[in-house]
Amino acid sequence: MAVRRPDSDAGRTGLDRALAAPGRTLLATDFDGVLAPIVDDPAAATADPGAVRVLGRLAASLAAVVVVTGRPVAEALRLGGFEGAPGLGGLRILGQYGVERWDAATGEVTAPEAHPGVELARAAVPRLLAEHGLGRAYVEDKGRALGVHLRRLPDPQGAMELLREPLTALAADHDLAVEPGKMVLELRAPGMDKGAAIDALLGDAELAAVDTVIYAGDDLGDLAAFDAVQRLRDRGGAGLLLGVADDPGAEANALVARADLALDSPAALVAWLERVADELAGAPG
């Protein structure tokens, strides 16, 4: 079966360039909602069964395969089952929006010191939640960031609207940024996002030949990565933006509106990537 074509001219150009020159193509993908279905308990998220296999297949042809996630690297490794997986000896994981970096080739994680504001917010966030009657919200401590998950509350959208302003003010008090997502508000250090992470990858000497990027995302945090791919296009490169929307909502709709091709679940993304891998088998680099 042939690969499903993107809906936009720019996306079709990106796919054609990737298929014609896989050795100059980078595949980058988010984890939650893209490789792993969204679940109520973030600690229970696991990658789609075919995700690791197809990434391994693609890594045999592409310049690089990278997972860019808001999760810490250790969590992504555990939930994704990437470490030691066949074909993924060159995988890179950029955790916490690119603050942490893990290379399968070395098995090492590199990261700067944690922002001091996170430690201060760690104590302040539970108090703020209690003040607003939302003490049942789940606070995910990522070490370098705090995620306030609202999906399990009776009215998660209402809680999002109620908390957005006070959490933003609290973050500003501690020199932090707020990143909204699918029923989650994350407090983290400013200055790093998935777009900056993609730009940094493209500036890596090892990836100097890359002129095409395929990026798959599902949430508002991925829009910055979409912007980075558009900047590559503006410089004469090519890109393909994949939007995965297994969880309807304003966040997913905003991203899908920007995507060159929309897919309705991680399983659908895996199936699409399998078709790409089939076409790449035996293709020149």
C-alpha positions, 0 to 999 in steps of 0.5 A: 500500500502506498504512503498516504500523501500530505494535504499541502504542497509543502508537506508533499515536497517534504515527503518526496524529499525524504523518500528521495534522500533519506540520508539527509532527513531527520525524523523527530516525534513527541512521545505522549499522544504521538507514540503513546496514547494519552491516558488519565495517569501519566505514569501509566503511558506506554508506547504503541506496540509498533512504535519502537519497531518502526522507529528502528526500521526508519533509523536504518535509512534516515540521518537521525531519529529523535524523540522530543518530549516534555518528560524527563529522559528517564521516564521516556526511556522506561515508558517507551522501551527504547533503550537497547531496542533493535535498530535504535543504537543512534536514537536521541531523546531530548527530554523536558523540551530539550533541556535533557539530552540522551544518546543511545550511542553513549547511554549518557544524559547531559543537562544543566543545573535545575532552575532554582524557581522550580524548587520554590514552586514545588512548595507553592503549587499545592497551596495554590491548588488547595486555595482554589479547591483543586487539591485533587489535581495531580502534580507531576514532579519532573525534577526540572519542571512541574506538571499540573494534570487536571484530566482526572478532575470532574471539570478539567476544562473549567479547572484549566481556565480557573488555574491559568491566571494564578499559575501564570502569576506564580510562575512569573514570581519564580522566573518560570514559564507556563506551558499549557497542554492537554488538560495540563499546565506545566511550569518550567524554566524559560528559554527552551522549547521544542522549536529551540530543540529542533534548531539545536539539532539542525546546528549539530555538526553530525547532522550538517547534511540534514535538509529535510525534517519530519516532525510529529506532534499532538499538542500546543508545545509542538507548535514551536517545533512546527515553527522550527520546521517552517524556518527550515523551509524558509531557508530552502529546506523541506519539512513535513508536519504531522498532527496526531489528534487522538484526544479532541480539544482546542489544543489538538485542533490548533496543532492539526490546523497547522499540520500537513497531514492529520492522523487520528491516533498513535496507532495511525501514525505507526501505520503511516510510518510503516508505509514510509519504511516500506518505501525506504527499504532499498532506497538510496541515501 
